[in-house]
Amino acid sequence: MSMPANSPSVGCDVYTADGSKLGIVKEVQGMYFKVDAPMKPDYWLASECIRGAGMGNRVDLSFEKDDLSRFKRDTV
């Protein structure tokens, strides 16, 4: 099965639009990826939240940290 074009790679650092690091990509399933957040429960985000193409080992999201609760999911 092929991965969507904007799917992140496991191990990439995840950052919000305002530069806050949320954690790292722990798992990818279809159009969703799981964030391994330090000292917090892991959660899923939709790949459509990714802003443009990732650079290297980094995923930049289209929303700011204060808006995280609107986008995160416990399951996919």
Backbone as XML, in Angstrom:
<?xml version="1.0"?>
<chain id="A" units="angstrom">
  <residue number="1" name="MET">
    <atom name="N" x="0.841" y="-1.170" z="0.000"/>
    <atom name="CA" x="0.000" y="0.000" z="0.000"/>
    <atom name="C" x="0.888" y="1.235" z="0.000"/>
  </residue>
  <residue number="2" name="SER">
    <atom name="N" x="0.589" y="2.224" z="-0.825"/>
    <atom name="CA" x="1.401" y="3.438" z="-0.880"/>
    <atom name="C" x="0.910" y="4.438" z="0.153"/>
  </residue>
  <residue number="3" name="MET">
    <atom name="N" x="1.820" y="5.289" z="0.597"/>
    <atom name="CA" x="1.510" y="6.295" z="1.597"/>
    <atom name="C" x="1.072" y="7.576" z="0.904"/>
  </residue>
  <residue number="4" name="PRO">
    <atom name="N" x="0.159" y="8.361" z="1.519"/>
    <atom name="CA" x="-0.210" y="9.647" z="0.956"/>
    <atom name="C" x="1.014" y="10.548" z="0.823"/>
  </residue>
  <residue number="5" name="ALA">
    <atom name="N" x="0.969" y="11.472" z="-0.126"/>
    <atom name="CA" x="2.121" y="12.329" z="-0.430"/>
    <atom name="C" x="2.613" y="13.128" z="0.776"/>
  </residue>
  <residue number="6" name="ASN">
    <atom name="N" x="1.704" y="13.557" z="1.652"/>
    <atom name="CA" x="2.135" y="14.375" z="2.776"/>
    <atom name="C" x="2.240" y="13.581" z="4.078"/>
  </residue>
  <residue number="7" name="SER">
    <atom name="N" x="2.386" y="12.264" z="3.985"/>
    <atom name="CA" x="2.578" y="11.456" z="5.186"/>
    <atom name="C" x="3.972" y="11.678" z="5.753"/>
  </residue>
  <residue number="8" name="PRO">
    <atom name="N" x="4.058" y="11.883" z="7.065"/>
    <atom name="CA" x="5.368" y="12.063" z="7.681"/>
    <atom name="C" x="6.060" y="10.720" z="7.890"/>
  </residue>
  <residue number="9" name="SER">
    <atom name="N" x="7.321" y="10.754" z="8.162"/>
    <atom name="CA" x="8.086" y="9.546" z="8.460"/>
    <atom name="C" x="8.173" y="9.353" z="9.969"/>
  </residue>
  <residue number="10" name="VAL">
    <atom name="N" x="8.143" y="8.106" z="10.396"/>
    <atom name="CA" x="8.306" y="7.792" z="11.812"/>
    <atom name="C" x="9.651" y="8.354" z="12.283"/>
  </residue>
  <residue number="11" name="GLY">
    <atom name="N" x="9.634" y="9.005" z="13.426"/>
    <atom name="CA" x="10.847" y="9.591" z="13.993"/>
    <atom name="C" x="10.999" y="11.080" z="13.742"/>
  </residue>
  <residue number="12" name="CYS">
    <atom name="N" x="10.165" y="11.653" z="12.859"/>
    <atom name="CA" x="10.243" y="13.099" z="12.578"/>
    <atom name="C" x="9.759" y="13.901" z="13.789"/>
  </residue>
  <residue number="13" name="ASP">
    <atom name="N" x="10.403" y="15.045" z="14.034"/>
    <atom name="CA" x="9.943" y="15.977" z="15.060"/>
    <atom name="C" x="8.708" y="16.691" z="14.540"/>
  </residue>
  <residue number="14" name="VAL">
    <atom name="N" x="7.728" y="16.941" z="15.431"/>
    <atom name="CA" x="6.475" y="17.593" z="15.047"/>
    <atom name="C" x="6.402" y="18.964" z="15.711"/>
  </residue>
  <residue number="15" name="TYR">
    <atom name="N" x="6.221" y="20.015" z="14.880"/>
    <atom name="CA" x="6.152" y="21.398" z="15.363"/>
    <atom name="C" x="4.872" y="22.075" z="14.914"/>
  </residue>
  <residue number="16" name="THR">
    <atom name="N" x="4.318" y="22.932" z="15.778"/>
    <atom name="CA" x="3.149" y="23.724" z="15.409"/>
    <atom name="C" x="3.604" y="24.949" z="14.608"/>
  </residue>
  <residue number="17" name="ALA">
    <atom name="N" x="2.633" y="25.686" z="14.075"/>
    <atom name="CA" x="2.935" y="26.869" z="13.256"/>
    <atom name="C" x="3.657" y="27.951" z="14.052"/>
  </residue>
  <residue number="18" name="ASP">
    <atom name="N" x="3.478" y="27.967" z="15.370"/>
    <atom name="CA" x="4.170" y="28.968" z="16.191"/>
    <atom name="C" x="5.491" y="28.457" z="16.763"/>
  </residue>
  <residue number="19" name="GLY">
    <atom name="N" x="5.953" y="27.300" z="16.270"/>
    <atom name="CA" x="7.281" y="26.810" z="16.617"/>
    <atom name="C" x="7.372" y="25.933" z="17.857"/>
  </residue>
  <residue number="20" name="SER">
    <atom name="N" x="6.247" y="25.551" z="18.431"/>
    <atom name="CA" x="6.266" y="24.679" z="19.607"/>
    <atom name="C" x="6.452" y="23.225" z="19.184"/>
  </residue>
  <residue number="21" name="LYS">
    <atom name="N" x="7.392" y="22.536" z="19.823"/>
    <atom name="CA" x="7.599" y="21.127" z="19.512"/>
    <atom name="C" x="6.594" y="20.303" z="20.305"/>
  </residue>
  <residue number="22" name="LEU">
    <atom name="N" x="5.816" y="19.464" z="19.583"/>
    <atom name="CA" x="4.808" y="18.635" z="20.227"/>
    <atom name="C" x="5.333" y="17.263" z="20.599"/>
  </residue>
  <residue number="23" name="GLY">
    <atom name="N" x="6.303" y="16.766" z="19.856"/>
    <atom name="CA" x="6.825" y="15.427" z="20.091"/>
    <atom name="C" x="7.399" y="14.881" z="18.797"/>
  </residue>
  <residue number="24" name="ILE">
    <atom name="N" x="7.331" y="13.550" z="18.648"/>
    <atom name="CA" x="7.831" y="12.919" z="17.422"/>
    <atom name="C" x="6.757" y="12.009" z="16.832"/>
  </residue>
  <residue number="25" name="VAL">
    <atom name="N" x="6.868" y="11.749" z="15.536"/>
    <atom name="CA" x="5.941" y="10.836" z="14.869"/>
    <atom name="C" x="6.275" y="9.420" z="15.327"/>
  </residue>
  <residue number="26" name="LYS">
    <atom name="N" x="5.293" y="8.750" z="15.924"/>
    <atom name="CA" x="5.488" y="7.411" z="16.466"/>
    <atom name="C" x="4.982" y="6.335" z="15.505"/>
  </residue>
  <residue number="27" name="GLU">
    <atom name="N" x="3.914" y="6.669" z="14.752"/>
    <atom name="CA" x="3.265" y="5.685" z="13.883"/>
    <atom name="C" x="2.481" y="6.424" z="12.804"/>
  </residue>
  <residue number="28" name="VAL">
    <atom name="N" x="2.326" y="5.788" z="11.643"/>
    <atom name="CA" x="1.529" y="6.356" z="10.554"/>
    <atom name="C" x="0.536" y="5.295" z="10.102"/>
  </residue>
  <residue number="29" name="GLN">
    <atom name="N" x="-0.740" y="5.686" z="10.015"/>
    <atom name="CA" x="-1.797" y="4.795" z="9.524"/>
    <atom name="C" x="-2.656" y="5.577" z="8.549"/>
  </residue>
  <residue number="30" name="GLY">
    <atom name="N" x="-2.519" y="5.274" z="7.256"/>
    <atom name="CA" x="-3.316" y="5.955" z="6.242"/>
    <atom name="C" x="-3.103" y="7.455" z="6.269"/>
  </residue>
  <residue number="31" name="MET">
    <atom name="N" x="-4.173" y="8.184" z="6.500"/>
    <atom name="CA" x="-4.130" y="9.654" z="6.494"/>
    <atom name="C" x="-3.900" y="10.254" z="7.884"/>
  </residue>
  <residue number="32" name="TYR">
    <atom name="N" x="-3.457" y="9.433" z="8.840"/>
    <atom name="CA" x="-3.237" y="9.900" z="10.206"/>
    <atom name="C" x="-1.852" y="9.500" z="10.701"/>
  </residue>
  <residue number="33" name="PHE">
    <atom name="N" x="-1.335" y="10.279" z="11.649"/>
    <atom name="CA" x="-0.066" y="9.918" z="12.281"/>
    <atom name="C" x="-0.179" y="10.146" z="13.781"/>
  </residue>
  <residue number="34" name="LYS">
    <atom name="N" x="0.502" y="9.283" z="14.537"/>
    <atom name="CA" x="0.468" y="9.357" z="15.993"/>
    <atom name="C" x="1.658" y="10.160" z="16.484"/>
  </residue>
  <residue number="35" name="VAL">
    <atom name="N" x="1.388" y="11.089" z="17.392"/>
    <atom name="CA" x="2.439" y="11.906" z="18.000"/>
    <atom name="C" x="2.776" y="11.325" z="19.367"/>
  </residue>
  <residue number="36" name="ASP">
    <atom name="N" x="4.052" y="11.031" z="19.561"/>
    <atom name="CA" x="4.574" y="10.592" z="20.849"/>
    <atom name="C" x="4.950" y="11.856" z="21.610"/>
  </residue>
  <residue number="37" name="ALA">
    <atom name="N" x="4.026" y="12.313" z="22.462"/>
    <atom name="CA" x="4.218" y="13.560" z="23.206"/>
    <atom name="C" x="4.900" y="13.256" z="24.540"/>
  </residue>
  <residue number="38" name="PRO">
    <atom name="N" x="6.011" y="13.940" z="24.840"/>
    <atom name="CA" x="6.718" y="13.669" z="26.093"/>
    <atom name="C" x="5.860" y="13.990" z="27.322"/>
  </residue>
  <residue number="39" name="MET">
    <atom name="N" x="5.799" y="13.030" z="28.244"/>
    <atom name="CA" x="5.099" y="13.184" z="29.525"/>
    <atom name="C" x="3.589" y="13.407" z="29.378"/>
  </residue>
  <residue number="40" name="LYS">
    <atom name="N" x="3.012" y="13.048" z="28.204"/>
    <atom name="CA" x="1.577" y="13.186" z="27.949"/>
    <atom name="C" x="1.124" y="11.967" z="27.159"/>
  </residue>
  <residue number="41" name="PRO">
    <atom name="N" x="-0.184" y="11.703" z="27.154"/>
    <atom name="CA" x="-0.677" y="10.591" z="26.331"/>
    <atom name="C" x="-0.437" y="10.858" z="24.841"/>
  </residue>
  <residue number="42" name="ASP">
    <atom name="N" x="-0.145" y="9.783" z="24.095"/>
    <atom name="CA" x="0.005" y="9.909" z="22.644"/>
    <atom name="C" x="-1.344" y="10.249" z="22.034"/>
  </residue>
  <residue number="43" name="TYR">
    <atom name="N" x="-1.333" y="10.866" z="20.845"/>
    <atom name="CA" x="-2.574" y="11.205" z="20.154"/>
    <atom name="C" x="-2.326" y="11.208" z="18.656"/>
  </residue>
  <residue number="44" name="TRP">
    <atom name="N" x="-3.418" y="11.205" z="17.902"/>
    <atom name="CA" x="-3.365" y="11.165" z="16.439"/>
    <atom name="C" x="-3.707" y="12.514" z="15.847"/>
  </residue>
  <residue number="45" name="LEU">
    <atom name="N" x="-3.087" y="12.834" z="14.723"/>
    <atom name="CA" x="-3.406" y="14.018" z="13.926"/>
    <atom name="C" x="-3.605" y="13.575" z="12.480"/>
  </residue>
  <residue number="46" name="ALA">
    <atom name="N" x="-4.428" y="14.310" z="11.754"/>
    <atom name="CA" x="-4.628" y="14.025" z="10.335"/>
    <atom name="C" x="-3.470" y="14.600" z="9.534"/>
  </residue>
  <residue number="47" name="SER">
    <atom name="N" x="-3.050" y="13.879" z="8.504"/>
    <atom name="CA" x="-1.958" y="14.353" z="7.647"/>
    <atom name="C" x="-2.298" y="15.671" z="6.967"/>
  </residue>
  <residue number="48" name="GLU">
    <atom name="N" x="-3.592" y="15.971" z="6.830"/>
    <atom name="CA" x="-3.994" y="17.242" z="6.214"/>
    <atom name="C" x="-3.598" y="18.446" z="7.072"/>
  </residue>
  <residue number="49" name="CYS">
    <atom name="N" x="-3.202" y="18.222" z="8.325"/>
    <atom name="CA" x="-2.730" y="19.305" z="9.209"/>
    <atom name="C" x="-1.304" y="19.729" z="8.873"/>
  </residue>
  <residue number="50" name="ILE">
    <atom name="N" x="-0.607" y="18.927" z="8.072"/>
    <atom name="CA" x="0.780" y="19.240" z="7.732"/>
    <atom name="C" x="0.814" y="20.399" z="6.749"/>
  </residue>
  <residue number="51" name="ARG">
    <atom name="N" x="1.653" y="21.369" z="7.049"/>
    <atom name="CA" x="1.777" y="22.561" z="6.203"/>
    <atom name="C" x="2.893" y="22.331" z="5.194"/>
  </residue>
  <residue number="52" name="GLY">
    <atom name="N" x="2.515" y="22.163" z="3.943"/>
    <atom name="CA" x="3.511" y="22.007" z="2.877"/>
    <atom name="C" x="4.353" y="20.759" z="3.050"/>
  </residue>
  <residue number="53" name="ALA">
    <atom name="N" x="5.441" y="20.710" z="2.348"/>
    <atom name="CA" x="6.350" y="19.566" z="2.413"/>
    <atom name="C" x="7.260" y="19.703" z="3.624"/>
  </residue>
  <residue number="54" name="GLY">
    <atom name="N" x="7.452" y="18.595" z="4.323"/>
    <atom name="CA" x="8.344" y="18.608" z="5.474"/>
    <atom name="C" x="9.787" y="18.777" z="5.032"/>
  </residue>
  <residue number="55" name="MET">
    <atom name="N" x="10.575" y="19.360" z="5.902"/>
    <atom name="CA" x="11.986" y="19.562" z="5.587"/>
    <atom name="C" x="12.814" y="18.635" z="6.452"/>
  </residue>
  <residue number="56" name="GLY">
    <atom name="N" x="13.456" y="17.664" z="5.825"/>
    <atom name="CA" x="14.320" y="16.748" z="6.562"/>
    <atom name="C" x="13.556" y="15.916" z="7.564"/>
  </residue>
  <residue number="57" name="ASN">
    <atom name="N" x="13.949" y="15.995" z="8.808"/>
    <atom name="CA" x="13.375" y="15.192" z="9.871"/>
    <atom name="C" x="12.395" y="16.024" z="10.704"/>
  </residue>
  <residue number="58" name="ARG">
    <atom name="N" x="11.621" y="16.884" z="10.040"/>
    <atom name="CA" x="10.726" y="17.808" z="10.733"/>
    <atom name="C" x="9.375" y="17.862" z="10.032"/>
  </residue>
  <residue number="59" name="VAL">
    <atom name="N" x="8.303" y="17.890" z="10.827"/>
    <atom name="CA" x="6.944" y="18.049" z="10.312"/>
    <atom name="C" x="6.412" y="19.361" z="10.869"/>
  </residue>
  <residue number="60" name="ASP">
    <atom name="N" x="6.020" y="20.279" z="9.988"/>
    <atom name="CA" x="5.438" y="21.554" z="10.405"/>
    <atom name="C" x="3.930" y="21.503" z="10.188"/>
  </residue>
  <residue number="61" name="LEU">
    <atom name="N" x="3.176" y="21.852" z="11.233"/>
    <atom name="CA" x="1.725" y="21.810" z="11.174"/>
    <atom name="C" x="1.142" y="23.178" z="10.839"/>
  </residue>
  <residue number="62" name="SER">
    <atom name="N" x="-0.101" y="23.182" z="10.394"/>
    <atom name="CA" x="-0.745" y="24.416" z="9.941"/>
    <atom name="C" x="-1.442" y="25.186" z="11.057"/>
  </residue>
  <residue number="63" name="PHE">
    <atom name="N" x="-1.417" y="24.671" z="12.284"/>
    <atom name="CA" x="-2.103" y="25.353" z="13.385"/>
    <atom name="C" x="-1.119" y="25.638" z="14.524"/>
  </residue>
  <residue number="64" name="GLU">
    <atom name="N" x="-1.533" y="26.557" z="15.416"/>
    <atom name="CA" x="-0.708" y="26.926" z="16.566"/>
    <atom name="C" x="-1.006" y="26.016" z="17.751"/>
  </residue>
  <residue number="65" name="LYS">
    <atom name="N" x="-0.109" y="25.990" z="18.709"/>
    <atom name="CA" x="-0.225" y="25.093" z="19.856"/>
    <atom name="C" x="-1.548" y="25.279" z="20.602"/>
  </residue>
  <residue number="66" name="ASP">
    <atom name="N" x="-2.012" y="26.509" z="20.725"/>
    <atom name="CA" x="-3.265" y="26.775" z="21.444"/>
    <atom name="C" x="-4.473" y="26.107" z="20.781"/>
  </residue>
  <residue number="67" name="ASP">
    <atom name="N" x="-4.357" y="25.747" z="19.518"/>
    <atom name="CA" x="-5.460" y="25.122" z="18.784"/>
    <atom name="C" x="-5.358" y="23.600" z="18.730"/>
  </residue>
  <residue number="68" name="LEU">
    <atom name="N" x="-4.359" y="23.017" z="19.376"/>
    <atom name="CA" x="-4.116" y="21.579" z="19.299"/>
    <atom name="C" x="-5.342" y="20.748" z="19.650"/>
  </residue>
  <residue number="69" name="SER">
    <atom name="N" x="-6.066" y="21.123" z="20.693"/>
    <atom name="CA" x="-7.215" y="20.315" z="21.139"/>
    <atom name="C" x="-8.283" y="20.175" z="20.056"/>
  </residue>
  <residue number="70" name="ARG">
    <atom name="N" x="-8.356" y="21.112" z="19.138"/>
    <atom name="CA" x="-9.327" y="21.036" z="18.035"/>
    <atom name="C" x="-8.956" y="19.982" z="17.007"/>
  </residue>
  <residue number="71" name="PHE">
    <atom name="N" x="-7.681" y="19.613" z="16.924"/>
    <atom name="CA" x="-7.196" y="18.720" z="15.879"/>
    <atom name="C" x="-6.827" y="17.318" z="16.350"/>
  </residue>
  <residue number="72" name="LYS">
    <atom name="N" x="-6.516" y="17.149" z="17.613"/>
    <atom name="CA" x="-6.032" y="15.832" z="18.038"/>
    <atom name="C" x="-7.187" y="14.862" z="18.266"/>
  </residue>
  <residue number="73" name="ARG">
    <atom name="N" x="-6.850" y="13.587" z="18.023"/>
    <atom name="CA" x="-7.802" y="12.479" z="18.176"/>
    <atom name="C" x="-7.132" y="11.393" z="19.019"/>
  </residue>
  <residue number="74" name="ASP">
    <atom name="N" x="-7.938" y="10.697" z="19.797"/>
    <atom name="CA" x="-7.416" y="9.601" z="20.611"/>
    <atom name="C" x="-7.260" y="8.323" z="19.789"/>
  </residue>
  <residue number="75" name="THR">
    <atom name="N" x="-8.108" y="8.143" z="18.777"/>
    <atom name="CA" x="-8.073" y="6.954" z="17.914"/>
    <atom name="C" x="-8.313" y="7.347" z="16.466"/>
  </residue>
  <residue number="76" name="VAL">
    <atom name="N" x="-7.970" y="6.434" z="15.565"/>
    <atom name="CA" x="-8.260" y="6.646" z="14.138"/>
    <atom name="C" x="-9.162" y="5.560" z="13.630"/>
  </residue>
</chain>
